[in-house]
C-alpha cells in the first residue's frame, strides 16, 4: 500500500505514467509504461532524424559485438570499422542504405544504447515480420555463432570499461533468429533524448 501524498501524472506523448509519492524529507519516483507505443503507430509517426550520440545510437556490424576489435571476428562497440555502422534516431527504410558496411556481408551483431528503442522489420519500408523490438541497453549477437568458442566468450566475459558498465553480462543476448536475413529489412530507431 502506498503511503504519503500520491500524485499520478500521465504523459500522453510518452505513454508513461509517473507516480510521485511525497513524504516528509523523502521522494519516490517510479515509471510504468502503458503498453509500449505500438510499432504500427510508430510506422506512421514522423521521427526526427538525429546523428548518433551517447544515449541515442544503434550500432550494427557484420561481425560479433564485443569490447575490443579482432580483425574479421569482433567489432568493438561504437567503433566504426570496415564491417560496422551506427545511426541515431530516425526511420531507415532500407538496411542496405543505412548500414552499408554491415550489409556488405550479413548482420551478426548489434548494440543499442540505454533508453534507445530499435525495431527491425524483415522487409524494406517497415513491412513484413518484426524481427526485433527492444529498448537498450543491449548487445544482440547472432545465434548462428552461439556454439563457436571464438565468440561465445564475448557474451560471458567481463568487458573493459566503459563497456562493462554500459553492457553488463545480463544485457548481452543471442538473437532468436539468424540475423543474416535482417540485412534486407528496415529499421526504426527512437530515442528518449
Secondary structure, 3 states (H helix, E strand, C coil): CCCCEEEEEEECCCCEEEEEEEECCEEEEEEEECCCCCHHHHHHCCCCCCCCECCECEEEECCEEECCCECCCEEECCCCCCCEEEECCEEECCHHHHCHHHHHCCCCEEEECCCEEEEEEEEHHHEEEEEEEEECCEEEECHHHCCCHHHHHHHHCCCCCCHHHHCCHHHEEECCCCHHHHHHCEEEEEECC
